[in-house]
C-alpha cells in the first residue's frame, strides 16, 4: 500500500478502526461532519480508558535507516509523517519535543588497551552511537520534498487530543529515509485515515522511486 501524508501504528489507528467498523455496520449514524467528529471523540475516549496499546514499545520494533531506534516506554502509537500535518492540520513535527540527547563516551587509548574488546570493536561501537545520535537529532524541519520520514510518538488518545488543541506536544523520535516496523502481535495500522488490523509481520516503509506528476 502507498500513503501520501501519514502512516500510524498503534493507538491512533485503533481509534480510527473502531469508527471505521461502526461506519460499515451502521452507516446511517454518519450523516454530518460534526457527528463524524463526535464518533471519533467517543472512540478516542473509549481507547483512553482501555489503553489497549499501553505496551507498544514491547510489541513492535522500529529500525530506521538500518539502525534500531528505541521507543519511549510510555509510547502507545508511532506516526510516520510525510508532511507536517495530521488529523485535519495538526503540526506534529514542528511543535514536537526533541528526544533527550544521550552523552557519548569518548574513548581514550588506555580504554582500548585495558578493555576486553578489541580496538576495532570499540571503534565500531562508538561509530554506531554517533550514527544513532545523528539519526535521532531531529534538527531538520519537516518537508515533503526532502525524502525523509518524520517519526513521532504519542502516549495515547488523550495525549493526541491535547496535541490537537495545543496543550501538549508529540515526542519526536527520528528522521529517516526508510524504516522497518516489526509487529510482534496483531496491531491496528492506518494510512491516511484508512485503518485495518495487521497480523504479526514486518512493514517496510520506503519512498517510491518515481515522483507524482502534477498538472
PATI-448144 format. One record per atom (N, C-alpha, C): residue in one letter; atom name; y, z, x. Coordinates in steps of 0.001 Angstrom, whole numbers, plus 500000, padded with zeros to 6 digits. Layout:
code / site / c2 / c3 / c1
A / CA / Y / Z / X;
...
END
This chain:
code / site / c2 / c3 / c1
X / N / 498806 / 500000 / 500833;
X / CA / 500000 / 500000 / 500000;
X / C / 501247 / 500000 / 500870;
X / N / 502334 / 499520 / 500290;
X / CA / 503597 / 499456 / 501017;
X / C / 504656 / 500273 / 500279;
X / N / 505576 / 500857 / 501032;
X / CA / 506695 / 501561 / 500408;
X / C / 507992 / 501146 / 501084;
X / N / 509068 / 501236 / 500331;
X / CA / 510385 / 500855 / 500831;
X / C / 511236 / 502071 / 501166;
X / N / 511131 / 503121 / 500374;
X / CA / 512032 / 504259 / 500504;
X / C / 511382 / 505502 / 501100;
X / N / 510301 / 505975 / 500501;
X / CA / 509696 / 507212 / 500994;
X / C / 508229 / 507298 / 500613;
X / N / 507519 / 508136 / 501368;
X / CA / 506132 / 508489 / 501086;
X / C / 506018 / 510002 / 501160;
X / N / 505462 / 510607 / 500119;
X / CA / 505335 / 512062 / 500076;
X / C / 503888 / 512495 / 500031;
X / N / 503583 / 513562 / 500740;
X / CA / 502240 / 514142 / 500744;
X / C / 502372 / 515624 / 500418;
X / N / 501709 / 516062 / 499352;
X / CA / 501751 / 517481 / 499032;
X / C / 502443 / 517784 / 497715;
X / N / 503314 / 518784 / 497735;
X / CA / 503813 / 519382 / 496501;
X / C / 504674 / 518430 / 495682;
X / N / 505514 / 517615 / 496318;
X / CA / 506355 / 516707 / 495537;
X / C / 505515 / 515659 / 494823;
X / N / 504473 / 515178 / 495502;
X / CA / 503569 / 514214 / 494890;
X / C / 502739 / 514861 / 493781;
X / N / 502402 / 516134 / 493948;
X / CA / 501627 / 516840 / 492934;
X / C / 502415 / 516972 / 491635;
X / N / 503695 / 517324 / 491739;
X / CA / 504537 / 517421 / 490549;
X / C / 504712 / 516050 / 489895;
X / N / 504931 / 515024 / 490713;
X / CA / 505075 / 513668 / 490174;
X / C / 503792 / 513200 / 489500;
X / N / 502654 / 513614 / 490041;
X / CA / 501365 / 513226 / 489465;
X / C / 501172 / 513862 / 488092;
X / N / 501587 / 515115 / 487934;
X / CA / 501477 / 515777 / 486634;
X / C / 502282 / 515033 / 485572;
X / N / 503495 / 514616 / 485930;
X / CA / 504338 / 513870 / 484991;
X / C / 503721 / 512508 / 484696;
X / N / 503182 / 511870 / 485717;
X / CA / 502556 / 510550 / 485547;
X / C / 501368 / 510622 / 484585;
X / N / 500516 / 511638 / 484749;
X / CA / 499358 / 511775 / 483875;
X / C / 499783 / 512083 / 482440;
X / N / 500847 / 512891 / 482287;
X / CA / 501358 / 513193 / 480948;
X / C / 501935 / 511942 / 480296;
X / N / 502636 / 511122 / 481086;
X / CA / 503217 / 509892 / 480550;
X / C / 502125 / 508923 / 480093;
X / N / 501026 / 508865 / 480837;
X / CA / 499946 / 507955 / 480456;
X / C / 499203 / 508435 / 479206;
X / N / 499064 / 509755 / 479068;
X / CA / 498331 / 510289 / 477920;
X / C / 499199 / 510401 / 476664;
X / N / 500508 / 510678 / 476849;
X / CA / 501421 / 510839 / 475706;
X / C / 502740 / 510112 / 475980;
X / N / 502721 / 508793 / 475931;
X / CA / 503938 / 508030 / 476265;
X / C / 505107 / 508275 / 475323;
X / N / 504834 / 508725 / 474097;
X / CA / 505918 / 508958 / 473146;
X / C / 506820 / 510122 / 473549;
X / N / 506349 / 510964 / 474477;
X / CA / 507173 / 512093 / 474928;
X / C / 508259 / 511649 / 475906;
X / N / 508198 / 510421 / 476360;
X / CA / 509153 / 509917 / 477346;
X / C / 510014 / 508831 / 476675;
X / N / 511130 / 509273 / 476112;
X / CA / 511963 / 508340 / 475359;
X / C / 513417 / 508332 / 475809;
X / N / 513756 / 509119 / 476806;
X / CA / 515123 / 509077 / 477327;
X / C / 515129 / 509593 / 478761;
X / N / 516175 / 509258 / 479478;
X / CA / 516287 / 509679 / 480879;
X / C / 516380 / 511190 / 480990;
X / N / 517131 / 511814 / 480105;
X / CA / 517279 / 513273 / 480148;
X / C / 515949 / 513968 / 479894;
X / N / 515206 / 513490 / 478895;
X / CA / 513909 / 514092 / 478593;
X / C / 512946 / 513899 / 479757;
X / N / 513001 / 512736 / 480390;
X / CA / 512144 / 512492 / 481555;
X / C / 512423 / 513505 / 482656;
X / N / 513710 / 513784 / 482902;
X / CA / 514077 / 514773 / 483927;
X / C / 513583 / 516165 / 483548;
X / N / 513602 / 516458 / 482255;
X / CA / 513100 / 517762 / 481796;
X / C / 511608 / 517896 / 482074;
X / N / 510861 / 516816 / 481875;
X / CA / 509427 / 516848 / 482167;
X / C / 509187 / 517097 / 483657;
X / N / 509994 / 516473 / 484508;
X / CA / 509864 / 516700 / 485947;
X / C / 510199 / 518151 / 486293;
X / N / 511232 / 518705 / 485635;
X / CA / 511610 / 520095 / 485899;
X / C / 510500 / 521058 / 485481;
X / N / 509880 / 520781 / 484346;
X / CA / 508775 / 521636 / 483875;
X / C / 507586 / 521547 / 484821;
X / N / 507256 / 520317 / 485257;
X / CA / 506140 / 520141 / 486191;
X / C / 506428 / 520830 / 487513;
X / N / 507673 / 520754 / 487962;
X / CA / 508045 / 521444 / 489193;
X / C / 507959 / 522948 / 489066;
X / N / 508362 / 523478 / 487893;
X / CA / 508264 / 524922 / 487667;
X / C / 506823 / 525395 / 487636;
X / N / 505950 / 524624 / 487001;
X / CA / 504528 / 524990 / 486979;
X / C / 503944 / 524980 / 488383;
X / N / 504323 / 523971 / 489168;
X / CA / 503801 / 523874 / 490527;
X / C / 504337 / 524993 / 491402;
X / N / 505575 / 525434 / 491142;
X / CA / 506143 / 526549 / 491907;
X / C / 505346 / 527828 / 491676;
X / N / 504830 / 528006 / 490469;
X / CA / 504027 / 529187 / 490163;
X / C / 502611 / 529062 / 490722;
X / N / 502062 / 527860 / 490665;
X / CA / 500688 / 527659 / 491145;
X / C / 500606 / 527649 / 492668;
X / N / 501595 / 527037 / 493319;
X / CA / 501589 / 526884 / 494786;
X / C / 500268 / 526292 / 495262;
X / N / 499876 / 525173 / 494654;
X / CA / 498590 / 524557 / 494976;
X / C / 498553 / 523952 / 496371;
X / N / 499736 / 523764 / 496989;
X / CA / 499796 / 523179 / 498328;
X / C / 500259 / 524198 / 499371;
X / N / 499990 / 525475 / 499115;
X / CA / 500504 / 526533 / 499984;
X / C / 499948 / 526458 / 501403;
X / N / 498735 / 525958 / 501571;
X / CA / 498111 / 525888 / 502896;
X / C / 498111 / 524466 / 503447;
X / N / 499161 / 523723 / 503166;
X / CA / 499188 / 522315 / 503561;
X / C / 499067 / 522130 / 505068;
X / N / 499668 / 523033 / 505853;
X / CA / 499626 / 522890 / 507309;
X / C / 498205 / 522977 / 507852;
X / N / 497283 / 523577 / 507087;
X / CA / 495882 / 523651 / 507490;
X / C / 495053 / 522533 / 506866;
X / N / 495608 / 521874 / 505861;
X / CA / 494852 / 520867 / 505131;
X / C / 495103 / 519452 / 505628;
X / N / 496171 / 519258 / 506390;
X / CA / 496461 / 517924 / 506915;
X / C / 496847 / 518036 / 508391;
X / N / 496713 / 516927 / 509084;
X / CA / 497120 / 516841 / 510487;
X / C / 498054 / 515649 / 510640;
X / N / 499192 / 515869 / 511285;
X / CA / 500180 / 514821 / 511496;
X / C / 500198 / 514408 / 512958;
X / N / 499999 / 513114 / 513209;
X / CA / 500107 / 512552 / 514550;
X / C / 501206 / 511494 / 514504;
X / N / 502266 / 511690 / 515282;
X / CA / 503403 / 510775 / 515292;
X / C / 503526 / 510136 / 516669;
X / N / 503498 / 508807 / 516711;
X / CA / 503577 / 508063 / 517969;
X / C / 502558 / 508565 / 518983;
X / N / 501362 / 508897 / 518493;
X / CA / 500268 / 509318 / 519363;
X / C / 500281 / 510779 / 519757;
X / N / 501242 / 511556 / 519251;
X / CA / 501357 / 512973 / 519603;
X / C / 501172 / 513813 / 518339;
X / N / 500276 / 514799 / 518393;
X / CA / 500084 / 515677 / 517248;
X / C / 501281 / 516615 / 517107;
X / N / 501874 / 516614 / 515925;
X / CA / 503068 / 517411 / 515662;
X / C / 502688 / 518545 / 514716;
X / N / 502864 / 519801 / 515125;
X / CA / 502524 / 520912 / 514236;
X / C / 503481 / 520991 / 513061;
X / N / 502952 / 521349 / 511894;
X / CA / 503766 / 521506 / 510703;
X / C / 504202 / 522958 / 510561;
X / N / 505352 / 523213 / 509945;
X / CA / 505753 / 524603 / 509694;
X / C / 504683 / 525316 / 508874;
X / N / 504396 / 526570 / 509160;
X / CA / 503326 / 527278 / 508435;
X / C / 503609 / 527431 / 506945;
X / N / 504893 / 527390 / 506543;
X / CA / 505232 / 527530 / 505131;
X / C / 505407 / 526182 / 504434;
X / N / 505041 / 525100 / 505107;
X / CA / 505202 / 523774 / 504536;
X / C / 504244 / 523561 / 503370;
X / N / 504773 / 523012 / 502268;
X / CA / 503943 / 522633 / 501130;
X / C / 504017 / 521138 / 500852;
X / N / 504813 / 520434 / 501647;
X / CA / 504918 / 518994 / 501474;
X / C / 505647 / 518357 / 502631;
X / N / 505225 / 517165 / 503020;
X / CA / 505946 / 516399 / 504027;
X / C / 506327 / 515054 / 503424;
X / N / 507498 / 514571 / 503806;
X / CA / 508036 / 513334 / 503248;
X / C / 508448 / 512420 / 504389;
X / N / 507977 / 511189 / 504346;
X / CA / 508349 / 510161 / 505317;
X / C / 509449 / 509311 / 504692;
X / N / 510614 / 509295 / 505315;
X / CA / 511775 / 508610 / 504755;
X / C / 512092 / 507348 / 505541;
X / N / 512288 / 506252 / 504819;
X / CA / 512793 / 505039 / 505431;
X / C / 514306 / 504941 / 505264;
X / N / 514829 / 505614 / 504238;
X / CA / 516265 / 505726 / 504010;
X / C / 516597 / 507181 / 503746;
X / N / 517837 / 507565 / 503990;
X / CA / 518245 / 508957 / 503778;
X / C / 518652 / 509174 / 502329;
X / N / 517722 / 508889 / 501435;
X / CA / 517968 / 509070 / 500008;
X / C / 516640 / 509345 / 499330;
X / N / 516572 / 510450 / 498603;
X / CA / 515318 / 510854 / 497981;
X / C / 515613 / 511423 / 496594;
X / N / 514750 / 511102 / 495645;
X / CA / 514838 / 511667 / 494299;
X / C / 516220 / 511485 / 493682;
X / N / 516668 / 510244 / 493645;
X / CA / 517941 / 509959 / 492997;
X / C / 519156 / 510150 / 493865;
X / N / 518989 / 510079 / 495193;
X / CA / 520150 / 510109 / 496072;
X / C / 520351 / 511376 / 496874;
X / N / 519324 / 512221 / 497002;
X / CA / 519452 / 513459 / 497784;
X / C / 519343 / 513131 / 499279;
X / N / 520347 / 513458 / 500098;
X / CA / 520285 / 513183 / 501548;
X / C / 519429 / 514223 / 502264;
X / N / 518164 / 513903 / 502464;
X / CA / 517229 / 514862 / 503049;
X / C / 517416 / 515004 / 504556;
X / N / 517662 / 513884 / 505263;
X / CA / 517711 / 513928 / 506724;
X / C / 519057 / 514409 / 507254;
X / N / 520141 / 513825 / 506779;
X / CA / 521460 / 514149 / 507327;
X / C / 521859 / 515594 / 507059;
X / N / 521299 / 516198 / 505992;
X / CA / 521612 / 517592 / 505665;
X / C / 520511 / 518555 / 506099;
X / N / 519469 / 518042 / 506732;
X / CA / 518328 / 518877 / 507090;
X / C / 518572 / 519770 / 508286;
X / N / 517672 / 520741 / 508449;
X / CA / 517750 / 521689 / 509562;
X / C / 516841 / 521227 / 510692;
X / N / 517385 / 521186 / 511894;
X / CA / 516597 / 520777 / 513048;
X / C / 515595 / 521858 / 513428;
X / N / 514430 / 521469 / 513952;
X / CA / 513447 / 522474 / 514394;
X / C / 513971 / 523219 / 515608;
X / N / 513535 / 524444 / 515738;
X / CA / 513930 / 525242 / 516909;
X / C / 513298 / 524656 / 518159;
X / N / 514118 / 524485 / 519158;
X / CA / 513617 / 523895 / 520399;
X / C / 512857 / 524931 / 521208;
X / N / 511665 / 524530 / 521645;
X / CA / 510852 / 525400 / 522486;
X / C / 511193 / 525159 / 523949;
X / N / 511313 / 526231 / 524675;
X / CA / 511615 / 526109 / 526091;
X / C / 510395 / 525603 / 526851;
X / N / 510632 / 524613 / 527679;
X / CA / 509561 / 524056 / 528502;
X / C / 509603 / 524703 / 529877;
X / N / 508503 / 525277 / 530303;
X / CA / 508450 / 525956 / 531592;
X / C / 508534 / 524949 / 532727;
X / N / 509363 / 525226 / 533689;
X / CA / 509462 / 524382 / 534874;
X / C / 508526 / 524909 / 535957;
X / N / 507598 / 524073 / 536383;
X / CA / 506597 / 524482 / 537345;
X / C / 507129 / 524350 / 538769;
X / N / 506780 / 525328 / 539587;
X / CA / 507137 / 525276 / 541000;
X / C / 505902 / 524899 / 541810;
X / N / 506112 / 524686 / 543102;
X / CA / 504996 / 524305 / 543972;
X / C / 503941 / 525405 / 544025;
X / N / 504367 / 526660 / 543996;
X / CA / 503413 / 527773 / 544058;
X / C / 502550 / 527830 / 542805;
X / N / 503131 / 527409 / 541654;
X / CA / 502338 / 527391 / 540430;
X / C / 501154 / 526439 / 540566;
X / N / 501400 / 525286 / 541160;
X / CA / 500339 / 524307 / 541309;
X / C / 499296 / 524772 / 542319;
X / N / 499722 / 525515 / 543359;
X / CA / 498790 / 525954 / 544391;
X / C / 497882 / 527056 / 543886;
X / N / 498393 / 527942 / 543034;
X / CA / 497611 / 529090 / 542598;
X / C / 496976 / 528901 / 541221;
X / N / 497314 / 527802 / 540557;
X / CA / 496751 / 527582 / 539228;
X / C / 495341 / 527019 / 539355;
X / N / 494510 / 527307 / 538336;
X / CA / 493163 / 526748 / 538304;
X / C / 493192 / 525275 / 537942;
X / N / 494323 / 524815 / 537383;
X / CA / 494456 / 523402 / 537057;
X / C / 494797 / 522625 / 538310;
X / N / 494453 / 521363 / 538327;
X / CA / 494852 / 520506 / 539436;
X / C / 496289 / 520094 / 539247;
X / N / 496885 / 519557 / 540285;
X / CA / 498284 / 519148 / 540198;
X / C / 498461 / 518045 / 539149;
X / N / 497542 / 517096 / 539084;
X / CA / 497651 / 516011 / 538123;
X / C / 497574 / 516532 / 536691;
X / N / 496651 / 517478 / 536426;
X / CA / 496511 / 518042 / 535088;
X / C / 497793 / 518743 / 534675;
X / N / 498390 / 519523 / 535570;
X / CA / 499602 / 520269 / 535247;
X / C / 500757 / 519317 / 534983;
X / N / 500851 / 518257 / 535758;
X / CA / 501908 / 517270 / 535544;
X / C / 501748 / 516590 / 534197;
X / N / 500508 / 516290 / 533808;
X / CA / 500263 / 515663 / 532515;
X / C / 500651 / 516603 / 531378;
X / N / 500343 / 517906 / 531529;
X / CA / 500719 / 518882 / 530507;
X / C / 502228 / 518935 / 530338;
X / N / 502951 / 518937 / 531456;
X / CA / 504399 / 519007 / 531412;
X / C / 504974 / 517749 / 530764;
X / N / 504407 / 516584 / 531099;
X / CA / 504876 / 515337 / 530517;
X / C / 504654 / 515318 / 529009;
X / N / 503511 / 515838 / 528559;
X / CA / 503227 / 515885 / 527123;
X / C / 504205 / 516800 / 526403;
X / N / 504538 / 517938 / 527015;
X / CA / 505503 / 518846 / 526412;
X / C / 506871 / 518191 / 526279;
X / N / 507288 / 517483 / 527320;
X / CA / 508577 / 516822 / 527276;
X / C / 508583 / 515687 / 526261;
X / N / 507459 / 514974 / 526116;
X / CA / 507358 / 513916 / 525113;
X / C / 507453 / 514497 / 523707;
X / N / 506824 / 515658 / 523498;
X / CA / 506891 / 516309 / 522196;
X / C / 508312 / 516749 / 521885;
X / N / 509013 / 517280 / 522884;
X / CA / 510402 / 517684 / 522680;
X / C / 511275 / 516499 / 522315;
X / N / 511052 / 515366 / 522950;
X / CA / 511839 / 514172 / 522650;
X / C / 511533 / 513658 / 521241;
X / N / 510256 / 513713 / 520855;
X / CA / 509840 / 513238 / 519538;
X / C / 510433 / 514093 / 518425;
X / N / 510487 / 515407 / 518638;
X / CA / 510955 / 516339 / 517611;
X / C / 512412 / 516740 / 517789;
X / N / 513160 / 516017 / 518618;
X / CA / 514567 / 516358 / 518830;
X / C / 515390 / 516137 / 517565;
X / N / 515040 / 515107 / 516786;
X / CA / 515721 / 514822 / 515513;
X / C / 517227 / 514644 / 515704;
X / N / 517613 / 513961 / 516770;
X / CA / 519030 / 513785 / 517098;
X / C / 519629 / 512511 / 516513;
X / N / 518802 / 511531 / 516166;
X / CA / 519321 / 510251 / 515702;
X / C / 519620 / 510289 / 514207;
X / N / 520666 / 509599 / 513767;
X / CA / 520937 / 509525 / 512325;
X / C / 519896 / 508663 / 511628;
X / N / 519748 / 508868 / 510340;
X / CA / 518792 / 508085 / 509568;
X / C / 519331 / 506675 / 509345;
X / N / 518447 / 505693 / 509497;
X / CA / 518817 / 504299 / 509276;
X / C / 517581 / 503511 / 508879;
X / N / 517737 / 502597 / 507917;
X / CA / 516606 / 501761 / 507500;
X / C / 516424 / 500574 / 508428;
X / N / 517257 / 500457 / 509464;
X / CA / 517193 / 499303 / 510359;
X / C / 516760 / 499667 / 511777;
X / N / 516500 / 500948 / 512042;
X / CA / 516161 / 501351 / 513409;
X / C / 514668 / 501337 / 513685;
X / N / 513857 / 501051 / 512671;
X / CA / 512409 / 501011 / 512865;
X / C / 511763 / 502377 / 512943;
X / N / 512514 / 503446 / 512631;
X / CA / 511999 / 504810 / 512722;
X / C / 511772 / 505405 / 511337;
X / N / 510729 / 506217 / 511237;
X / CA / 510472 / 507010 / 510047;
X / C / 511024 / 508413 / 510268;
X / N / 511774 / 508911 / 509314;
X / CA / 512292 / 510274 / 509378;
X / C / 511338 / 511175 / 508601;
X / N / 510774 / 512182 / 509256;
X / CA / 509767 / 513046 / 508639;
X / C / 510360 / 514426 / 508410;
X / N / 510305 / 514901 / 507168;
X / CA / 510840 / 516214 / 506822;
X / C / 509774 / 517029 / 506100;
X / N / 509998 / 518331 / 506055;
X / CA / 509077 / 519249 / 505396;
X / C / 509819 / 520030 / 504324;
X / N / 509131 / 520312 / 503209;
X / CA / 509687 / 521157 / 502155;
X / C / 508723 / 522305 / 501884;
X / N / 509271 / 523415 / 501377;
X / CA / 508481 / 524628 / 501187;
X / C / 507955 / 524790 / 499759;
X / N / 508185 / 523808 / 498904;
X / CA / 507705 / 523886 / 497529;
X / C / 508675 / 523207 / 496582;
X / N / 508303 / 523174 / 495296;
X / CA / 509164 / 522521 / 494311;
X / C / 510453 / 523305 / 494087;
X / N / 510401 / 524634 / 494167;
X / CA / 511619 / 525432 / 494030;
X / C / 512578 / 525124 / 495176;
X / N / 512038 / 525009 / 496378;
X / CA / 512859 / 524635 / 497538;
X / C / 513424 / 523231 / 497358;
X / N / 512627 / 522318 / 496812;
X / CA / 513101 / 520959 / 496574;
X / C / 514240 / 520953 / 495558;
X / N / 514139 / 521807 / 494543;
X / CA / 515225 / 521929 / 493580;
X / C / 516492 / 522474 / 494212;
X / N / 516343 / 523445 / 495126;
X / CA / 517505 / 523972 / 495845;
X / C / 518167 / 522894 / 496693;
X / N / 517352 / 522061 / 497339;
X / CA / 517889 / 520970 / 498151;
X / C / 518670 / 520000 / 497276;
X / N / 518155 / 519730 / 496100;
X / CA / 518784 / 518762 / 495202;
X / C / 520181 / 519202 / 494777;
X / N / 520378 / 520509 / 494577;
X / CA / 521695 / 520997 / 494132;
X / C / 522538 / 521502 / 495293;
X / N / 522056 / 521327 / 496539;
X / CA / 522849 / 521677 / 497702;
X / C / 522785 / 523125 / 498133;
X / N / 521784 / 523880 / 497669;
X / CA / 521667 / 525294 / 498026;
X / C / 520735 / 525533 / 499208;
X / N / 520037 / 524504 / 499654;
X / CA / 519137 / 524661 / 500785;
X / C / 519019 / 523317 / 501492;
X / N / 518192 / 523287 / 502537;
X / CA / 518038 / 522077 / 503345;
X / C / 516573 / 521869 / 503693;
X / N / 516211 / 520615 / 503852;
X / CA / 514853 / 520294 / 504298;
X / C / 514705 / 520638 / 505773;
X / N / 513467 / 520868 / 506195;
X / CA / 513171 / 521133 / 507600;
X / C / 512823 / 519826 / 508288;
X / N / 513637 / 519412 / 509260;
X / CA / 513352 / 518186 / 509984;
X / C / 512155 / 518392 / 510901;
X / N / 511266 / 517420 / 510959;
X / CA / 510063 / 517523 / 511789;
X / C / 510142 / 516586 / 512983;
X / N / 510320 / 515304 / 512736;
X / CA / 510355 / 514349 / 513840;
X / C / 510838 / 512998 / 513351;
X / N / 511073 / 512098 / 514298;
X / CA / 511343 / 510687 / 514032;
X / C / 510349 / 509866 / 514850;
X / N / 509683 / 508926 / 514210;
X / CA / 508629 / 508191 / 514902;
X / C / 508557 / 506751 / 514394;
X / N / 507896 / 505902 / 515166;
X / CA / 507729 / 504508 / 514776;
X / C / 506452 / 504291 / 513966;
X / N / 505470 / 505134 / 514158;
X / CA / 504266 / 505081 / 513345;
X / C / 503656 / 506466 / 513283;
X / N / 502889 / 506709 / 512243;
X / CA / 502321 / 508039 / 512048;
X / C / 500929 / 507929 / 511428;
X / N / 500119 / 508945 / 511700;
X / CA / 498788 / 509056 / 511106;
X / C / 498663 / 510432 / 510474;
X / N / 498277 / 510448 / 509209;
X / CA / 498091 / 511710 / 508488;
X / C / 496619 / 511824 / 508111;
X / N / 495963 / 512854 / 508613;
X / CA / 494557 / 513094 / 508293;
X / C / 494466 / 514131 / 507189;
X / N / 493909 / 513753 / 506067;
X / CA / 493740 / 514655 / 504924;
X / C / 492352 / 515270 / 504980;
X / N / 492296 / 516592 / 505035;
X / CA / 491021 / 517286 / 505132;
X / C / 490437 / 517633 / 503760;
X / N / 491220 / 517459 / 502695;
X / CA / 490769 / 517690 / 501326;
X / C / 491543 / 516754 / 500406;
X / N / 491182 / 516725 / 499134;
X / CA / 491864 / 515856 / 498177;
X / C / 493276 / 516377 / 497940;
X / N / 494272 / 515534 / 498171;
X / CA / 495683 / 515923 / 498092;
X / C / 496465 / 514826 / 497378;
X / N / 497484 / 515228 / 496644;
X / CA / 498346 / 514278 / 495951;
X / C / 499260 / 513563 / 496953;
X / N / 499402 / 512257 / 496741;
X / CA / 500256 / 511420 / 497587;
X / C / 501093 / 510546 / 496662;
X / N / 502311 / 510223 / 497075;
X / CA / 503123 / 509304 / 496284;
X / C / 503914 / 508376 / 497208;
X / N / 504155 / 507170 / 496735;
X / CA / 505029 / 506235 / 497438;
X / C / 506060 / 505721 / 496439;
X / N / 507321 / 505963 / 496738;
X / CA / 508421 / 505513 / 495880;
X / C / 508215 / 505913 / 494430;
X / N / 507714 / 507139 / 494204;
X / CA / 507542 / 507644 / 492850;
X / C / 506235 / 507278 / 492185;
X / N / 505337 / 506570 / 492871;
X / CA / 504031 / 506214 / 492318;
X / C / 502974 / 507155 / 492896;
X / N / 502528 / 508162 / 492131;
X / CA / 501613 / 509181 / 492671;
X / C / 500146 / 508879 / 492377;
X / N / 499282 / 509425 / 493200;
X / CA / 497848 / 509413 / 492961;
X / C / 497222 / 510549 / 493769;
X / N / 495966 / 510852 / 493471;
X / CA / 495254 / 511893 / 494208;
X / C / 494345 / 511214 / 495223;
X / N / 494599 / 511504 / 496506;
X / CA / 493894 / 510840 / 497594;
X / C / 492736 / 511697 / 498095;
X / N / 491565 / 511086 / 498196;
X / CA / 490396 / 511770 / 498744;
X / C / 490587 / 512021 / 500241;
X / N / 489802 / 512918 / 500833;
X / CA / 489888 / 513143 / 502284;
X / C / 489779 / 511828 / 503047;
X / N / 490767 / 511554 / 503862;
X / CA / 490830 / 510266 / 504542;
X / C / 491925 / 510331 / 505598;
X / N / 492188 / 509197 / 506215;
X / CA / 493249 / 509085 / 507210;
X / C / 494242 / 508026 / 506761;
X / N / 495495 / 508409 / 506629;
X / CA / 496560 / 507493 / 506240;
X / C / 497299 / 507053 / 507498;
X / N / 497369 / 505766 / 507721;
X / CA / 498104 / 505214 / 508863;
X / C / 499371 / 504551 / 508342;
X / N / 500507 / 505017 / 508832;
X / CA / 501806 / 504547 / 508350;
X / C / 502474 / 503769 / 509472;
X / N / 502646 / 502471 / 509261;
X / CA / 503255 / 501597 / 510261;
X / C / 504270 / 500699 / 509578;
X / N / 505195 / 500190 / 510362;
X / CA / 506202 / 499282 / 509846;
X / C / 505634 / 497865 / 509790;
X / N / 505891 / 497149 / 508703;
X / CA / 505422 / 495774 / 508606;
X / C / 506118 / 494900 / 509633;
X / N / 505370 / 493991 / 510278;
X / CA / 505975 / 493181 / 511340;
X / C / 507031 / 492219 / 510819;
X / N / 506834 / 491701 / 509598;
X / CA / 507806 / 490749 / 509075;
X / C / 508863 / 491469 / 508239;
X / N / 510085 / 491011 / 508318;
X / CA / 511177 / 491595 / 507556;
X / C / 511317 / 490884 / 506207;
X / N / 511805 / 491625 / 505236;
X / CA / 512040 / 491036 / 503917;
X / C / 513241 / 490105 / 503988;
X / N / 513153 / 488990 / 503283;
X / CA / 514232 / 488019 / 503242;
X / C / 515124 / 488295 / 502048;
X / N / 516409 / 488500 / 502310;
X / CA / 517373 / 488782 / 501255;
X / C / 518149 / 487521 / 500921;
X / N / 518332 / 487273 / 499635;
X / CA / 519091 / 486096 / 499203;
X / C / 520581 / 486439 / 499085;
END
